[in-house]
Amino acid sequence: MKIFSKEQIYQADKLTIERQSISSTDLMERAGTQIFNWMHLRMQGAQVPIHVFCGIGNNGGDGLVLARHLILDGYHVNVYIVNYSDKRSKDFLVNYDRIKSITKKWPILLNDIEDFPEIHPNDIIVDAIFGIGLNRPIDDWVKALFQHLKISKAFTLSIDIPSGLRTDKVPTDDHGVVWAGYTLSFASPKLVFFLPETAKYTEQWEVLDIGLDREFLFTTTTEADLIGKPEVLSMYMPRDKFSHKGQFGHSLIIGGSYGKIGAVVLASKAALSAGAGLVTSYIPKCGYPVLQSAFPEGMVITDEDERFISDIAFDINPTVIGFGVGIGTNEKTIKAFETFLKTNKTSLVIDADGINILSNKSELIKLLPKDTVLTPHPKELERLLGKWKNDFDKLDKAKVFSKKYEVILVVKGAHSITVYQDKLYVNTSGNPGLATAGSGDVLTGIITGLISQGYNPLIATVFGVYLHGKSADIAVEDYGYQSLIASHIIDYLGAAYLDLFKQSEPPIQDDNKSLNT
């Protein structure tokens, strides 16, 4: 699914009006009607007080259309106009008159704190105050209104985006944003729904299809794509009946140090479970009995040193190398890595202390092969990029880094984002159970195993991040968040693959409209 910018949504609105020969008021009617359909399908006429708070722009106009349909269908509705400006949009005024014509009275005008209505916890709030076009400071009394809505504990439904939240900025004041239980977003979700600093403002979201121009939606390239099952299913490469292990590459995992051999076990097992034909682990001598016992399917090469990697020399021809898990930052290890990079031409996936070494010796980054995959956790990412001001600044720095060094960067989080050049791939799988030791080692192994099979590094990274999260989603049903460990992610990788081919539940529909999630 594409994640459109606000400028692209405006363009889609304009083209839809032109190509479908409708007015902007007609498009607003369509949007408001779809919101009504969504609510009516779920409420089925239930007489719960509904408080619709409308701004004086097009988002408020959508709210007025919704309120009119709710009233006509017999719902208990209170309509308020948040009067934060003397200006009104043309389509807002049209629908302002229309709702007055059926109620025989004007909506309640809110001008300051004294006008706030009483709201009970079992009521429903619809937030249609500000849309994606907000470009002005929010008055203090409007912020107080947002807090009044939050304190009520009533279920809050936001139209398109929680009011006060912008599509391209992190709020500086939590009081200046509506905290929504659910957001109905037009055409596509907003990038802010997936970033650590802004996702908190809506607990859930859903996309409503309001009939925007199909050609524009299908052909327009976006900065960000949302990655779910449909997207990764198209990446999957099926196997031929007469396949053999030699066709799926040879993964080499280089890592480990005394006390951290388990990281190599996890990464090596994950690479094989992801589908690599062969996996070899390159480790210090102390890890030899561990690997041969814990991972009988793999092969082992040992360094001359007992406790850490001191030299990287092997007589195999790997398809891809996963480097860094548990490797430590011993001076000899750093020197060995530097020497290795000067001659290596094999695809790389680098994690953990491999990234820390690059951060401390940035001149080594220039030696990385094109499309090397880097999978840092947040602190490692900060060491690599430097400090950032906010989530948008972090992504900007990641894009600059990716372009400068021609690498693929995984920005880990609840919605891990794969960054390649100027493109963002936002993952939808995963859960808090992944916040456990070793889960990053497993991700390194999965991506390495996918590249080994012939997936190009970018596809392998996007696909691997999804499989990693999906495996955890399936495993957590048996183990819960607290008891999920990294080994479980490997154990459930097969189930994650199989899930790609399970038929999904159809989206909720009414007789005329399809609501796409």
ABEGO torsion letter per residue (X at the ends): XBBBBAAAAAAAAAAAAAAAGBBAAAAAAAAAAAAAAAAAAAAGGBBBBBBBBBBABAAAAAAAAAAAAAAAAGBBBBBBBBBABABBBAAAAAAAAAAAAAAGBBBBBBABAAABBBBBAABBBBBAABBAABABBBBAAAAAAAAAAAAAGBBBBBBGBBBGBBAABBBABAAABBBBABBBBBGBBBAAAABAAAAAABABBBBBBAGBBAAAAAABBBABBBBBAAAAAAABBBBBAABBAAAAEBBBBBEEBBGAAAAAAAAAAAAAAAGBABBBBBBBAAAAAAAAAABAABBBBBBABAABBABBBBABBBABBBBGBGAEABAAAAAAAAAAAAABABBBBBBEAAAAAAAABAAAAAABBBGBBBBBBAAAAAAAAEBBABAAAAAAAAAAAAAAAGBBBBBBEABBBBBBEABBBBBABEBAAABBBGAAAAAAAAAAAAAAAGBBAAAAAAAAAAAAAAAAAAAAAAAEAAABBAAAAAAAAAAAAAAAABBBBBBBBBAABBBBX
